[in-house]
Amino acid sequence: MRIHTFLCALLLLPSATFADFSKTFAVNEYFGVKYKHEPVSFDVDFAQPVAASDIALDKGPCQVEVLEGTPAAVRKARVWTLVDFDAVGQQLFTVKAPAGPGKPGSSFAVSDAGEQAGIRLQTIGNGRIFVKVPVGSAEYPDGRSAFDVPGPVVSISTDGKTWYGSGYLDCMPRVKSVRCDVESGEVFWQSKITYGFDNGKTYTAAVRLYPGKGHVQLVEDFNVGGAAKFIFNYDDWTPPWVVSCGDQAQTKLFSAATYDSNDFVKEEGQRCLVRLVVWTQFGYFGGKSETIGLCNEDGSLAVGGFYIRPDRWTRAKVNHVDLYERPEVPGDRMTRGIVGLKGAKKRYAMEAWLVDGHREWAIYAMPAGAVTPDEKGGPPKVEWTALRKAHVVEGVWPLDRINRMPLVWNADGSPVKPEDTAPTGGEMPFGGDINTVLKGMQGRSGLQHFNGSNGSMRGGYVNAAGKQKAWALANADKLNAAALQQSKQIGMMVGPAMAAYMAMDESAYPGRRAMLPWTDPEALNPFYQGMENMNFNADRYNSVSAVGAALVAMKHPEGQKILRHGEEQMSMALDRYVYPQSGTWEESHSYAQHTLKNLIPLANNLKANGVGDYWDDLRFARIFEWWCVTASPRDPGFGNIRIQPPVGDHGLSVESPVGVAKPALPNLAASKNPEVRKIASHLAWLFKEKGQDPGGVDPVAPNNGSQYVQGYGAQMRAVDTAGRETYVLVRAEQAWGHHHMDKGSLWGWFRNVHFFGDAAWGGPPGPTYGNHYKQGPASGTQIELIGVTNWTLPCKYAAPWISDDQYDKAFDYVNARCMYPFNPKLDVSKSTPVTTRNGYDRQVLLVHPDLLIVRDNVETVCPTVWRMHSYQVDGLKVAGGTATMPSPQGVTGQLNILYPAGGVELKVIDRDDLNGTNAPFGSKPGDGEGKSKSAYDTRSVVLKWEMPMNTSATWVFSASGQGEAPAKARLLDNEGRVTSVTLADGREIIAFMSIEPFKAAVDGIDFDGTVGLVIRQNGKATAYPVRANALTVK
């Protein structure tokens, strides 16, 4: 359907054509945002067809857009006008038909701009900017190179003299036709340009200008495929600053010479500075932004783009606008991106993908604000103009969109008189939140306001919603616009409704698209499905649902929809971020707990409002089960209670999850689902094991023995004759763990005593971000391959996995396969032999009850570092590849690195050597003051071994008590694949381990396979052919 627009004030047709149509609309400005020449519109349905020329407004500029029908017979129209607001207020407009006499007019200066590829161009001025746009049509029977054809925006200027940019198409299909439909009036000028290609595909761009705006809007639909792009080339303009929304989603300036999108995959000789995308994770990962562009030295001019209505973008995986620096030969557009050409120079350009999808964005030319360079070389200080908020107030929340929302209503569903919607002053719940989004210029304002780490989401909305619901119930007889207008309380409706719409909008979180299966064409790129859509999204949708409950009580026409937003998001999150077999929440332990803080009240809210009962949902209950299954032994270092091994970069929380889970326990116990009630009994057991009262729920121990824990890793448990537990946890399953790089990392308790795990129990000194001992591969008891992209925060990237496991009465066996991308620069001179893959297999064998044998099968081209974080600091002794760790409880752990034989030198690092803090890891009891005073010993030291290049390792960890002889370990072959350990109880353990099959004949044993175990005691030998084709004992 083609949409036509016409001037409203044309000649009047005979009145007999109409039945005296007249309808009044209100434009309300509730929030104190100032507007000048702001476009707003009203949709009008006509019972009888009306000529577009006979539709008018009673005042102000007017332009009609035909939505249904034809210009001669309009069934539905969008009537546009322009408004000014200096303060909160209301303006009323009446749409009339027939129209009165008037003059046709235009708000735009239009002049000829020549031709390109046979297509006529015009220069359009709106009083603030000038834009060159195609307005003519052309046919190319034999096809025309896309590089010759003008793009939908050819160039932009602030004065009509100095022009910036050259717009063109970049794609392999040839252009067969270009058609332009131009419409001009008092409110907007538009050219709707349709490009047809020889592959049958199309690209349509509606280019629209409004008076006085510093930008031109593009509404695009495309399916060109391949690597098709619309290029807006900055040509020889190379200003010093790049425009990007950094952390906190505020528009900022950075050095264009060094700014980088941090792409995992780099293209030789070119650099992506920043991307305009549908979802940016609030700028946490630099290079993904709501606003992009370049800015001159003093800030007087920035040229770039910002997004409009990201909720309407589609195909986000292939729908970006990228700001790239690439080489090209001036005058030859086809050379862009080709490295090594003579005469080439680097040029910046915005590259808008045309693969498939719908996109709305703007190209702007406006000042950023006066710039003061930072003395320390950081981002400059800017006295920001409207550009800082353009993506919010122009892109996401323009007045026209706000004015169309049902912010005032009658509880009985009857129509509201326009005058009754007027602002009244007085109280407006959530008014501060709304103003922060629309007007806030500093800190976490704008769209960052909906980040779950912000106070508004962390209880602010929920608390305010509770008060709002109580007010609604107490004022049930006043829930209509006229009554609230009279009592000057219209804000009691406007505030909660607007706050809910803002928080459930996809600009706050594209929650649904972030949780769709990756194969869904509308799912976000996996990079953008990271942690922000997990725990912090729970804050947001819990908040929305709480406000929804208040709006239901207020009989809002979409109250149920808003309430059910929380139900939809919670259900999708349980499918998307909770591993179904284990209940593992796909992030750190503290964020699992933080999520429960939201899901528990949300489940109660939904049940109370008749929207499902999540207390009967096994998906939800399994989150609680995970805490029970994975709890440590009763640890004497923490008051003889069970604790949770910290997951990710969040430190130890001894009491977790008791405080958060306590309100859930009676609800789980009362569930109609018997499987959920079992989990309630397991949670009661955990409470008891932590010294807490389970509140009348009978405790039953869960199945927390040796097992694979989906999404978490594998746990190996054994109990000795004295009832003491050994617990070895192999972390290799989670794709992200809030920055933590768990690639086969190990935790170990032996005879109830903790011996090794993560640096300082996940809470080392130094900064939160970029801390090598908190977020990097140095954080865990694991192997680091230097030079590999390890970062797992934003996406499911290069994840390790448990590739093999077996659990037996005598032993447990697990292999953690930790493969990495082949992205370091190869140095074959240091890699012998040259590797065919990059990573390692960590084979872990626990011989019950407390002997650990590990084979690290390394194959890499990278320098390699082996680390263990020892929790027994006092009395630690190291000699070569042996470390002895006495504990206060009288249990001594001993580490022996057996292979490679000789030359292993463990270094003891007791202070942060990677982040410049030189501070000790963790604290001992009594350290600190007040609430931060340490009650437990959380110290650790690093046992570090710089491994020979491309060398595997075999090592043993054993435990012994006072007066008990330590284990004696030795190798039975020259390649570290056969290990013999003699224990104090008289057993001799002979282990065969290698990821590659091998044969061995040692000490009367014939072996063929990858893993095998023989236990000799009292003259008897028991063979366990774990992964052996043959294992015989003579």
TILO-183349 format. One record per residue (C-alpha): x, y, z; residue in one letter. Coordinates in steps of 0.02 Angstrom, whole numbers, plus 50000, padded with zeros to 5 digits. Example, Ala and Ser with C-alpha at 12.3 -4.5 7.8 and 13.67 -1.06 7.14 Angstrom:
% TILO-183349
506154977550390A;506844994750357S;
***
This chain:
% TILO-183349
500005000050000M;500685017149954R;500445030950082I;500075048250012H;500135065150098T;499295081250049F;499165099050109L;497675101150223C;497155118550173A;496495116249996L;494865121149912L;493275115950000L;492155103149914L;490255103849933P;489725100950113S;488445088050058A;489905075750037T;490145074850225F;489135072250382A;489965086750472D;491455076650535F;492335084250686S;493415076050816K;494505084050950T;496185077251005F;497335082251147A;499215084251148V;499855083251327N;501585087051391E;501635079751567Y;503485079351607F;504215096651578G;505155092751418V;505315107951306K;504835105851124Y;504985117150971K;504155112350806H;503835094950874E;502835083650756P;501305075150829V;499905065850743S;498135059350763F;497375044150679D;495615046950613V;494365034250546D;492985040350429F;491325031550417A;491125038550241Q;492585040650121P;493325058150125V;494485066750002A;496175070150080A;496055088150024S;494495090150132D;495345085550296I;495975099850405A;496425105250579L;495625119850667D;497345127750695K;499185125950662G;500125117450521P;499285102150449C;499765087750337Q;498765072050299V;499485054650278E;498305042050200V;498335025650295L;496845017050215E;495975021150053G;496535032949916T;496825051849912P;495115053749835A;494255042049960A;495125041250128V;494515028450253R;495865031450382K;497105045750395A;498525051450503R;498425070050528V;500055078550573W;500425095250653T;501835104250745L;501795109850926V;502845120251043D;502945117351232F;503945127951354D;503135119951505A;501925106451559V;500255109051473G;498915103751350Q;498475108951173Q;496835103751091L;496625101150904F;495045097450807T;495095087450646V;493745093850529K;492985089150365A;492575098250255P;494065109750266A;493955128450262G;494805139250130P;496685140550143G;498325141250051K;499465126750010P;501165128750090G;502805120350133S;504025122150276S;505515116750171F;506745124950053A;506955113949899V;508235116249762S;508965106049619D;510565096349659A;510945088849490G;510935070549440E;511865054649485Q;511725039049377A;510255047249290G;509325050049453I;508805067749494R;509355074349665L;508675088649769Q;509335098449916T;508055099650055I;508255112450195G;507215112250354N;507895128050436G;509275118750527R;510075106250408I;510155102950222F;510085085650147V;510375079449969K;509115065849928V;508605056349770P;506915062249703V;506925055449525G;506625038049457S;507675027849335A;507665011149245E;509225001249201Y;508754987249081P;510514980049083D;510794983649268G;511884996949346R;513304994749469S;512644998549644A;514205008849678F;513625021649547D;511895023649620V;511535037049752P;511055030949924G;509455036950008P;510455050950092V;511825057449979V;512565071050090S;512165082350238I;512585100250285S;512195112950419T;512325128150305D;512035121750129G;513825125950082K;514985113850172T;514425096150142W;514845080250237Y;514745062650174G;514355053850012S;512995040650014G;512965025849895Y;512585007349888L;513864993449907D;513274976449849C;513574963249716M;511814962949639P;511594975949503R;510244989249517V;508834987249391K;507725001749445S;507535016249564V;505825023749603R;505535039249709C;503855045249779D;504025062849849V;502815071149969E;502995088550042S;501975099150159G;501985109850314E;502475095950434V;503655084550338F;504565081850175W;504815063950119Q;505555054149976S;505135035749977K;506495027449875I;506375009449813T;507885000849737Y;507584985149634G;508994972849603F;509344959649472D;509174945849603N;507354950749630G;507704958749798K;507274976449853T;507834990349969Y;506565003550019T;507025019050120A;505795032450171A;506855048050200V;505915060850304R;506335078250370L;505355088350497Y;505565107150518P;506935112850636G;507645095650671K;509515092350663G;509265075350586H;508435066350442V;507475050250477Q;507625034050378L;506345020150386V;507065005450291E;506514988350231D;507764977150143F;508154959350093N;509624961649974V;510644947950059G;512494944550044G;513584958550112A;512464972450046A;512644989450129K;512125007550115F;513755017150138I;513795034750208F;515615038850177N;516435053150271Y;517685054550128D;519155065350182D;518365071650343W;519415064250485T;518955073350646P;519775068050811P;518255061850907W;517085047150887V;515325047950957V;514745032751056S;513635028551202C;514865021551326G;514515013451493D;512875020151567Q;512135022351392A;512565040851388Q;513225048451228T;515075052351247K;516605057051144L;518155046251129F;519755046851028S;519365041350850A;521175036150826A;521085022450958T;519255018350988Y;518815000450943D;517264989550944S;518234975251025N;517694962750894D;518304945050922F;518684943350738V;519794956950667K;519934961550483E;521674965350422E;522004983650389G;520284989650448Q;519444994050610R;517644994450668C;517505008750790L;515715006650848V;514064998750796R;512305005650800L;511284990550857V;509584986250923V;510304981551094W;511924987651167T;512014979951342Q;512034997951404F;513725000651324G;514634988651441Y;515594981051298F;516134996951209G;515804997551024G;513934993751033K;512955009851041S;511305019051023E;512195033950943T;513715033750829I;514675046650728G;516175058050716L;516425075150796C;517605089550758N;518925095750879E;517935109150970D;516275099750973G;515375112150861S;514875098650736L;514535080150747A;513895069650603V;513265052050628G;511725041750667G;510605036850812F;509305023350822Y;507425026050816I;506155013950889R;507284998850914P;505724989050961D;505254989450777R;506944983750710W;506974965850646T;508304952650606R;509504959950734A;510854947250694K;511084954750521V;510454972350552N;511794984550610H;512495001450560V;514375000350582D;515615014650589L;517165007750503Y;518875014150456E;519425005350297R;520685008450160P;520075014249990E;520745022549835V;519895039649821P;518735040049673G;518525021149665D;517165015549784R;517394997149743M;519114997349824T;518455000749998R;519104987350116G;520454980650000I;522144980850085V;523764985349997G;523164995449847L;524265009349784K;523595026549825G;522375020049955A;522005030050111K;520985026050265K;519245033250271R;517825032550395Y;516075027650342A;514425022150417M;513975005450340E;512135000950356A;511824982450324W;510494978250194L;510484959350217V;508724957250285D;507574966650402G;506734982750453H;507684997350529R;507295015050585E;508685027350620W;509235045250591A;510735053550513I;511135069350609Y;512215084850591A;512225094950751M;513425101350884P;513955089751023A;514445104051139G;516005113351188A;517455101251212V;518815102151344T;520165088951319P;520555078151470D;522265081951544E;522595063451574K;522165058251398G;520465051051437G;518795055151355P;518555074051341P;517355084051445K;515875090351344V;514575103651380E;513245092951301W;511865099251188T;510315089751132A;511405076551048L;511705067651213R;509855063651231K;509385062551046A;509255043651045H;508065044651193V;506915059551160V;506965058750970E;507315040350944G;506395030451079V;505205042351166W;504665056451048P;503155066351104L;502085058650966D;502365041251038R;502055046751218I;500465055851168N;499735040151089R;499885029851248M;498385027051363P;499085036951509L;497365042851566V;495805031951563W;494145028251641N;494025012551747A;492355007851668D;493125008151494G;492115023051433S;492945035951318P;493925049751400V;493585067851354K;495175075751284P;495115090151407E;495055077851553D;496785071451507T;497635088151540A;499085088851665P;498525094851836T;500115096051935G;500115087352102G;500855070552144E;501525059352005M;502165042452062P;503735037351966F;503915055351906G;505735055651957G;506085039851858D;505235046551703I;506155063151712N;507815054251734T;507505044851572V;506895059751471L;507955073751542K;509385066551643G;511075071551571M;512265063851697Q;512595046951777G;511405032451754R;510055042051666S;509245038851500G;509015020651454L;510315015151583Q;508975019151711H;508255001851677F;509864992651713N;509534980751856G;511034987651950S;510095004151966N;509075007952120G;507495011152020S;507474992951968M;508174985952130R;506614988552231G;506185006352184G;504815002052061Y;504164987652166V;503994998052323N;503155012252230A;501994999952144A;501424993052312G;500965010552370K;500085013852205Q;499044998052219K;498545002652397A;498025019952337W;496995012152196A;496065000752314L;495715015152433A;495105026452292N;494125014152185A;492725026852161D;493915040052090K;494725029851952L;494105040451808N;494875055151718A;493555067951762A;493665064551949A;495565065251949L;495535080851843Q;494425089151972Q;495515083652118S;497105088152022K;497755070452034Q;497915065651851I;499735061551885G;499175046551987M;498715038451822M;500045045851709V;501535041451819G;501325022651841P;500685019851663A;502145029051583M;503415020951698A;502755003651653A;502805007051467Y;504565013551479M;505214998751579A;504394985551469M;504984993651308D;506324984851207E;507454999951225S;507524995651411A;507804977151374Y;507354967351218P;506914953351337G;505944942151219R;507194942951075R;508634940451195A;507884923951253M;507284916651090L;508224901251028P;509744906550931W;509064898550774T;507554910050775D;507794923450642P;507224936750765E;508414931650904A;509804943550948L;511584939850898N;512294928351034P;513504942151082F;512034952551143Y;511224938351241Q;512444940151384G;512284942851570M;511274959051560E;509794948851501N;509924936951646M;509924943151824N;509694961751788F;508264958151670N;507394949551816A;507444966151911D;506614974551764R;505214962351727Y;504834960051912N;504684979051921S;503554979751769V;502424966151836S;502294974652005A;501724990751921V;500574980151813G;499704973551969A;499414991452024A;498734995951852L;497574980851856V;496894987552020A;496665004351933M;495744995851786K;497025001751659H;496514995651485P;498184986551465E;498474982351647G;498384963651617Q;499614964851473K;500854974051583I;500614961951727L;500854946951612R;502474954151544H;503294947451701G;502514930351675E;503114929351495E;504874935051538Q;505034923551689M;504474908451589S;505684912351448M;507104915151572A;506784898351655L;506914890151485D;508384900551425R;509514902851575Y;509134888151690V;509884871351643Y;508404859351646P;509284844351723Q;510174853351863S;509354870051897G;511024878851869T;510724897351840W;511874901951697E;512904914751791E;513784917351955S;513104910652119H;512754928252183S;511784932552026Y;510804916452044A;510344922652216Q;510004940252151H;508824932852022T;507894923452158L;507654939852250K;506594945052101N;505784928752051L;505114924752225I;504074940752243P;503614939752059L;502944922052080A;501924928152229N;501294943252132N;500764932951982L;499904919852088K;498974933152188A;498344940652025N;497824923951950G;499204923451819V;499924906051842G;500724897651992D;502604896151978Y;502684887252146W;502084871952052D;503374874451914D;504814862251923L;505894873551815R;505834886751952F;506054874552095A;507624867052019R;508554883352048I;508404879852234F;508904861652210E;510554866952132W;511094875252294W;510744859252390C;511644847452271V;513224857752252T;513524863052432A;515234859352505S;515614847452649P;515364854052826R;516854865552825D;517764868252992P;518494884252921G;516754891752913F;515974885853074G;515664867853017N;514284872552896I;514104869152710R;514504883452593I;514334886752408Q;515924886652304P;515904904252230P;515524904052045V;516214917851938G;516954934051997D;515844936452148H;516614932152314G;516144920552455L;514444921852538S;514434909552683V;512584911152724E;511914910252546S;510564906552497P;509674905852665V;509164924152677G;508464924652501V;507694907252498A;506854908052667K;505234915952602P;505174902852463A;505294887452576L;503484887052638P;502834890352462N;503854876052391L;503294864752532A;501474868752497A;501614865552310S;500364854452223K;501814846552127N;502594832152227P;504274834452140E;504314852452200V;503894846852377R;505414835152370K;506494850052328I;505744859452476A;506324845352590S;508064846452514H;508104865152543L;507584862052724A;509074850152737W;510234863652672L;509544875852799F;509894863352937K;511654860052871E;511954878752881K;511334879553059G;509694887853011Q;507904883653061D;506954875852914P;505324882252986G;504384866153010G;504814858452842V;505514840952864D;507314840252800P;507824826452680V;509574825352608A;509654827352419P;510624816252301N;512204826452313N;513434812552274G;514644811552129S;513754817051972Q;513744827851818Y;512924844551856V;512274851351692Q;512864868951655G;514064868751803Y;515304854651783G;515554838451876A;515674835252062Q;516584820552141M;516234815852320R;516854802452440A;516704799252626V;518064790952731D;517794778952876T;517744793652997A;516314801652901G;517394815652829R;516974821352653E;518074824252502T;517324835652371Y;518174839552206V;517264851052086L;517764852151903V;517074868251830R;516824866351644A;515104869151572E;514524887051592Q;514734898051442A;514844913551549W;515024915851735G;515064934851749H;516794937251679H;517504921451755H;518434909951637M;518104892751707D;519064881551589K;519274865751691G;519544875351853S;519574864752011L;518954866352188W;519524854052319G;518974849352496W;519844834552576F;519244827252741R;518064842252756N;519494854752741V;519604866952596H;521284866852504F;521124875152334F;519924884452221G;519814902252152D;520904916952202A;520364923252373A;518714913852360W;518224924152208G;518574940852293G;520384945852258P;521034963552281P;520964976652146G;519644983252028P;518094973651978T;518334975251791Y;519904969451703G;520584960951858N;521624946051799H;521334936751963Y;519474940351961K;518944939351779Q;520404931751687G;521104914351670P;522244917951818A;520714917751930S;520544898951949G;521514883151983T;521734880051799Q;522844882551648I;523074898951556E;523494899451371L;524254916551348I;523664925851193G;521984917251173V;520334926351177T;519594919051337N;518274931951377W;516624923351410T;515574937251484L;514524942851336P;514104926851250C;514214908051238K;515964908551171Y;517314895251168A;516474886251312A;517284871051393P;516264855651427W;516284839151521I;516644827351379S;516744811251480D;516314805551656D;516054789851760Q;515614787851944Y;516024771852039D;516114766052220K;518004765852211A;518334780852099F;517624795251998D;518294800351828Y;517964816451732V;518714824451578N;518534843151552A;518824847551371R;519434865451358C;519634870551177M;519994888151120Y;519894897550956P;521484897450853F;521714916250865N;523484919350928P;524824923050801K;525674906650766L;527494904950817D;527964887850752V;529754890150812S;529134888350991K;527884874450961S;528574856950939T;527684848250861P;526554860750776V;524834859050854T;523244855250761T;522134862250896R;522274874651038N;521784869751215G;521884855551337Y;520964840551407D;521004839951597R;520764821951650Q;520304820951835V;520304804551933L;519744804252114L;520194787852200V;519074786752352H;519154793452478P;520474806952454D;521764804252317L;521684815552165L;522664811652006I;522604824051861V;523264822951685R;523304839551591D;523434835351406N;524004851751328V;524094855351143E;524414873651103T;525494886351015V;525354897951165C;526474900751315P;525604891351456T;525424894951642V;524814882051769W;524054888951931R;523344882552093M;522614894452223H;523024886952393S;521884891552539Y;523124885052668Q;524324899552682V;525154897852852D;526494884452850G;526454881952662L;528094874652598K;528644873152418V;530104863552346A;530234861352158G;528584854052100G;528004849152275T;526944859652392A;526464854652569T;524924863152644M;524614860152829P;522904865752893S;522394871353069P;521254856053075Q;522724843953068G;522434838452889V;523894841352771T;523724842552584G;525164838452469Q;525364843152287L;526614833552180N;526894838251998I;527644822251929L;527744826151745Y;528754833051665P;530024824851777A;531254837351849G;531364855751811G;529664860351884V;529824875551996E;528264881652083L;528264900052125K;527294906352276V;526414922852244I;525604929952398D;525154947052330R;524264953352175D;525614953752043D;524514956551890L;523434971751929N;524644983852012G;523864982852185T;525234972952273N;523894968352400A;523694951252481P;522374939252419F;520904938852539G;520934942552725S;521144933652890K;519914934453036P;519864951653114G;520474961152960D;519474976352912G;518254986953009E;516394987553040G;515314977752919K;516834973652813S;517734965452958K;518214947852910S;517504933653013A;518384919852918Y;520054916252839D;519844919352652T;521684920952611R;522494911852467S;524174911352381V;524564907252201V;525604892152158L;526204896551985K;527154885951859W;527674892651690E;527534876851587M;528684872451442P;527884876151274M;526604863251219N;526954851651365T;525694841151460S;525744838251647A;525324824751773T;525054828951955W;524384821552116V;523524829452266F;523334819152425S;522824821752605A;523564814752766S;523204816752951G;524314819353102Q;525504804853121G;524974797952953E;526284794952820A;526014805852664P;525644797752498A;527134792752393K;526934795752207A;528034791152060R;527934788951871L;528024771851790L;528354778251613D;529314792251530N;527814802051464E;526834804651624G;525414793051574R;525634779751709V;525664784851892T;525924774652049S;525384781252220V;525634771952384T;524444777252523L;524584776052712A;523224762852718D;524354751152617G;523494752952450R;524494755452291E;523564765152158I;524144763251978I;523284775151858A;523394775351668F;522844791751590M;523054800651424S;521804808551307I;522594799051162E;522524779951163P;524134771351214F;524794754351265K;525854750651417A;526574735351503A;527174740151676V;527354731451843D;526414715951784G;524984725751706I;524524726451522D;523504741451469F;522744747251305D;521614762751302G;521524780251375T;521034777951559V;521234763451677G;521464760351863L;522204746251965V;522114745652155I;523254733552247R;523024729652432Q;523424714652542N;524094704652394G;522524707252289K;522314717952135A;520694725252069T;520664731851893A;519484745551833Y;519544747151642P;518804764651646V;519134768351463R;520224753451420A;520064741251278N;521124729351381A;521734729651561L;522484713851635T;523454711051795V;524674696551803K;
***
